[in-house]
Amino acid sequence: MRIIHTLAMLATVGCGAISGEWEGECKVQVGNDLYIYEVELEVESVEKGDINGTGTLYDEDNNRSLGILDGNQEGENIDLDIEFEDGVLQNRSFEIDATISGREMNGDCQLGGQHGLLEMEQTG
């Protein structure tokens, strides 16, 4: 009985581990130029693999774009999409395809036709 209870707790912790605040960078190489976007995520809920929250992206000129975060999680793999509703990127989207390991998220990011590498850390 104790083993089943422990396994149930671990399953619950694993599913909710992505919830909270995340901060990091998306580094995009365009020709000879390297662009670094600061990324902030607020994952508000994770239910049966569906992820909801908000996302903010800052460009190198500190212009802020805010949007709705939607995605899904299968084990350690996550796919996220931020649809920007405010800011210089209004009506555009930012995509994340990453793997979570503990409090770190690493993978690919995409803004329009720009592809880059994402590194994030859970901060709250």
KEGU-385649 format. One record per residue: residue number from 1; residue in three letters; z, x, y of N, C-alpha, C in turn. Coordinates in pm, whole numbers, plus 50000, padded with zeros to 5 digits. Atoms other than C-alpha are relative to their C-alpha. Example, Ala and Ser with C-alpha at 12.3 -4.5 7.8 and 13.67 -1.06 7.14 Angstrom:
2
<node 1 "Ala" <50000 50089 49881> <50780 51230 49550> <50000 50090 50120>>
<node 2 "Ser" <49994 49918 49881> <50714 51367 49894> <50073 49923 50109>>
This chain:
124
<node 1 "Met" <50000 50082 49881> <50000 50000 50000> <50000 50087 50126>>
<node 2 "Arg" <49991 49913 49884> <50089 50278 50242> <49866 50071 50026>>
<node 3 "Ile" <50129 49933 49985> <49755 50453 50175> <49899 49907 50065>>
<node 4 "Ile" <50093 50096 49943> <49558 50138 50256> <50030 49980 50147>>
<node 5 "His" <49960 50018 49861> <49755 50088 50577> <49956 50121 50084>>
<node 6 "Thr" <50039 49880 49929> <49691 50451 50680> <49849 50006 50020>>
<node 7 "Leu" <50145 50001 49988> <49318 50423 50607> <49954 49898 50103>>
<node 8 "Ala" <50036 50102 49901> <49299 50103 50813> <50027 50051 50141>>
<node 9 "Met" <49969 49945 49868> <49469 50278 51104> <49899 50106 50040>>
<node 10 "Leu" <50098 49896 49969> <49231 50576 51082> <49866 49939 50036>>
<node 11 "Ala" <50126 50066 49969> <48930 50345 51080> <50004 49940 50140>>
<node 12 "Thr" <49985 50058 49867> <49059 50167 51390> <49998 50108 50107>>
<node 13 "Val" <49997 49891 49903> <49130 50494 51570> <49861 50059 50016>>
<node 14 "Gly" <50133 49942 49994> <48784 50630 51483> <49905 49916 50083>>
<node 15 "Cys" <50091 50088 49927> <48603 50327 51625> <50031 49999 50149>>
<node 16 "Gly" <49962 50009 49860> <48798 50326 51950> <50008 50134 50070>>
<node 17 "Ala" <49982 49867 49944> <48796 50701 52004> <49909 50026 50120>>
<node 18 "Ile" <50092 49979 49887> <48502 50678 52245> <50047 49929 50126>>
<node 19 "Ser" <49952 50076 49885> <48686 50432 52474> <50071 50092 50099>>
<node 20 "Gly" <49934 49922 49896> <48802 50574 52805> <49899 50063 50096>>
<node 21 "Glu" <50079 49934 49897> <48668 50805 53074> <49941 50130 49947>>
<node 22 "Trp" <50072 49878 50039> <48410 51081 53016> <49936 50061 50123>>
<node 23 "Glu" <50064 49929 49891> <48281 51347 53255> <49921 50117 49943>>
<node 24 "Gly" <50079 49887 50046> <48008 51605 53215> <49873 50016 50078>>
<node 25 "Glu" <50124 49967 49932> <47660 51724 53299> <49881 49977 49910>>
<node 26 "Cys" <50131 50004 50063> <47299 51661 53209> <49917 50105 50070>>
<node 27 "Lys" <50079 49890 49943> <47094 51979 53261> <49854 49979 49961>>
<node 28 "Val" <50141 50029 50020> <46721 51915 53303> <49916 50114 50058>>
<node 29 "Gln" <50091 49896 49956> <46458 52189 53323> <49865 49935 50030>>
<node 30 "Val" <50130 50051 49959> <46147 52082 53519> <49922 50117 50057>>
<node 31 "Gly" <50073 49880 49959> <45899 52368 53541> <50096 50117 50008>>
<node 32 "Asn" <49908 49888 49980> <46093 52662 53684> <50133 49957 50059>>
<node 33 "Asp" <49879 50050 49935> <46363 52440 53835> <50097 49938 49901>>
<node 34 "Leu" <49894 50060 50081> <46694 52350 53672> <50075 49900 50086>>
<node 35 "Tyr" <49926 50106 49931> <46846 52019 53783> <50124 49967 49919>>
<node 36 "Ile" <49875 50035 50067> <47208 51941 53704> <50052 49870 50058>>
<node 37 "Tyr" <49947 50129 49961> <47321 51580 53715> <50143 49989 49947>>
<node 38 "Glu" <49863 50027 50044> <47693 51502 53704> <50005 49858 49947>>
<node 39 "Val" <49996 50129 50068> <47763 51214 53466> <50145 49959 49980>>
<node 40 "Glu" <49868 50057 50025> <48071 50990 53455> <49980 49868 49926>>
<node 41 "Leu" <50005 50123 50078> <48121 50717 53195> <50138 49938 49993>>
<node 42 "Glu" <49877 50076 50023> <48387 50448 53172> <49968 49904 49886>>
<node 43 "Val" <50026 50084 50117> <48369 50307 52819> <50116 49900 49991>>
<node 44 "Glu" <49898 50105 49993> <48555 49977 52846> <50028 49935 49866>>
<node 45 "Ser" <49977 50063 50130> <48502 49834 52498> <49901 50050 49896>>
<node 46 "Val" <50082 49966 50115> <48371 49924 52156> <50036 49898 49891>>
<node 47 "Glu" <49976 50102 50101> <48338 49631 51916> <49888 50001 49900>>
<node 48 "Lys" <50097 49995 50109> <48164 49666 51580> <49882 50089 50034>>
<node 49 "Gly" <50103 49904 49965> <47971 49962 51716> <49931 49976 50132>>
<node 50 "Asp" <50060 50028 49870> <47862 49792 52040> <50087 50056 50111>>
<node 51 "Ile" <49927 49932 49893> <47962 49994 52348> <49964 49936 50134>>
<node 52 "Asn" <50021 50057 49867> <48007 49846 52697> <50085 50073 50102>>
<node 53 "Gly" <49925 49935 49893> <48118 49990 53030> <49915 50021 50122>>
<node 54 "Thr" <50076 49965 49880> <47990 50153 53346> <49967 50149 49996>>
<node 55 "Gly" <50039 49861 49992> <47814 50479 53423> <49960 50037 50141>>
<node 56 "Thr" <50034 49949 49867> <47768 50690 53735> <49931 50134 49984>>
<node 57 "Leu" <50075 49875 50003> <47520 50969 53795> <49994 50053 50143>>
<node 58 "Tyr" <50010 49933 49870> <47532 51219 54085> <49892 50107 49989>>
<node 59 "Asp" <50102 49896 50000> <47229 51431 54170> <50052 50122 50076>>
<node 60 "Glu" <49957 49875 49936> <47238 51779 54323> <50032 49984 50148>>
<node 61 "Asp" <49969 50028 49860> <47251 51629 54674> <50120 49907 50014>>
<node 62 "Asn" <49882 50085 50008> <47561 51428 54569> <49969 49852 50025>>
<node 63 "Asn" <50036 50142 49992> <47367 51099 54581> <50051 49932 49873>>
<node 64 "Arg" <49937 50070 50112> <47548 50848 54359> <49920 49877 49961>>
<node 65 "Ser" <50061 50121 50054> <47392 50586 54135> <50097 49942 49897>>
<node 66 "Leu" <49903 50068 50086> <47611 50329 53955> <49928 49894 49918>>
<node 67 "Gly" <50066 50099 50083> <47510 50113 53662> <50084 49950 49885>>
<node 68 "Ile" <49937 50062 50116> <47597 49912 53354> <49968 50083 49877>>
<node 69 "Leu" <50012 49921 50122> <47656 50106 53032> <49993 49907 49880>>
<node 70 "Asp" <50017 50078 50122> <47533 49957 52705> <49956 50096 49891>>
<node 71 "Gly" <50043 49910 50107> <47494 50123 52368> <50058 49962 49866>>
<node 72 "Asn" <49943 50022 50132> <47594 50155 52007> <50044 50130 49939>>
<node 73 "Gln" <49943 49885 50068> <47786 50388 51782> <49991 49977 49850>>
<node 74 "Glu" <50001 49998 50145> <47728 50470 51417> <50066 50129 49957>>
<node 75 "Gly" <49925 49880 50034> <47995 50711 51300> <50017 50088 50122>>
<node 76 "Glu" <49989 49905 49888> <47978 51019 51523> <49882 49991 50096>>
<node 77 "Asn" <50121 50008 49919> <47634 50930 51664> <50005 49881 50095>>
<node 78 "Ile" <50003 50108 49902> <47598 50728 51983> <49867 50003 50077>>
<node 79 "Asp" <50115 50019 49913> <47306 50594 52182> <50048 49915 50117>>
<node 80 "Leu" <49955 50071 49881> <47381 50488 52539> <49885 49985 50099>>
<node 81 "Asp" <50099 50025 49896> <47174 50343 52820> <50074 49949 50123>>
<node 82 "Ile" <49943 50046 49873> <47280 50309 53184> <49886 49942 50081>>
<node 83 "Glu" <50097 50066 49912> <47080 50057 53388> <50061 50000 50140>>
<node 84 "Phe" <49943 49985 49867> <47140 50150 53752> <49975 49877 50085>>
<node 85 "Glu" <50006 50118 49914> <47218 49860 53984> <50019 50035 50147>>
<node 86 "Asp" <49967 49959 49865> <47312 50062 54292> <49969 50149 50015>>
<node 87 "Gly" <50022 49859 49972> <47213 50392 54453> <49854 50038 49998>>
<node 88 "Val" <50136 49950 49991> <46904 50610 54471> <49919 49976 49873>>
<node 89 "Leu" <50069 50025 50127> <46820 50538 54104> <49998 49852 49963>>
<node 90 "Gln" <49997 50143 50026> <46845 50161 54139> <49875 49956 49923>>
<node 91 "Asn" <50106 50054 50086> <46633 49977 53877> <49939 50105 49906>>
<node 92 "Arg" <50043 49899 50098> <46594 50296 53668> <50108 50011 49894>>
<node 93 "Ser" <49900 49986 50107> <46774 50393 53349> <50018 50146 49962>>
<node 94 "Phe" <49960 49868 50047> <46947 50698 53205> <50041 49982 49855>>
<node 95 "Glu" <49973 50015 50143> <46958 50746 52829> <50074 50121 49945>>
<node 96 "Ile" <49922 49895 50066> <47200 50943 52613> <49988 49979 49849>>
<node 97 "Asp" <50002 49998 50146> <47156 51032 52245> <50087 50119 49961>>
<node 98 "Ala" <49904 49892 50018> <47461 51232 52142> <50086 49982 49876>>
<node 99 "Thr" <49903 49999 50109> <47721 51320 51882> <50136 50024 50061>>
<node 100 "Ile" <49862 49984 49952> <48094 51287 51938> <50079 50079 49897>>
<node 101 "Ser" <49911 49922 50084> <48335 51544 51800> <50131 50016 50076>>
<node 102 "Gly" <49872 49999 49929> <48695 51486 51905> <49984 49943 50138>>
<node 103 "Arg" <50009 50044 49861> <48700 51466 52284> <49875 50057 50068>>
<node 104 "Glu" <50124 49944 49945> <48352 51620 52327> <49880 49917 49956>>
<node 105 "Met" <50125 50070 50027> <48009 51458 52345> <49887 50097 50036>>
<node 106 "Asn" <50111 49908 49976> <47696 51674 52310> <49872 49938 49945>>
<node 107 "Gly" <50126 50054 50047> <47332 51578 52281> <49892 50009 50105>>
<node 108 "Asp" <50114 50006 49910> <47021 51482 52472> <50020 49892 50106>>
<node 109 "Cys" <49998 50099 49893> <46982 51297 52801> <49858 49987 50055>>
<node 110 "Gln" <50134 50025 49947> <46679 51143 52965> <50009 49912 50123>>
<node 111 "Leu" <50013 50076 49877> <46608 51021 53316> <49852 49990 50031>>
<node 112 "Gly" <50145 50014 49985> <46258 50880 53337> <49931 50093 49902>>
<node 113 "Gly" <50071 49906 50085> <46027 51149 53203> <50069 50134 49987>>
<node 114 "Gln" <49926 49874 50006> <46288 51424 53245> <50097 49998 49882>>
<node 115 "His" <49911 49988 50116> <46463 51537 52927> <50091 50120 50020>>
<node 116 "Gly" <49906 49890 49983> <46774 51752 52922> <50107 50001 49894>>
<node 117 "Leu" <49888 49984 50091> <47089 51859 52744> <50127 49948 50065>>
<node 118 "Leu" <49879 50064 49950> <47414 51669 52781> <50123 50064 49938>>
<node 119 "Glu" <49867 49955 50043> <47769 51805 52759> <50103 49922 50076>>
<node 120 "Met" <49897 50081 49935> <48064 51577 52825> <50134 50019 49930>>
<node 121 "Glu" <49865 49992 50052> <48439 51573 52776> <50076 49874 50037>>
<node 122 "Gln" <49918 50119 49975> <48676 51279 52745> <50119 50042 50086>>
<node 123 "Thr" <49894 49963 49905> <48917 51289 53040> <50111 49898 50008>>
<node 124 "Gly" <49896 50102 49993> <49111 50969 53000> <49980 49891 49902>>
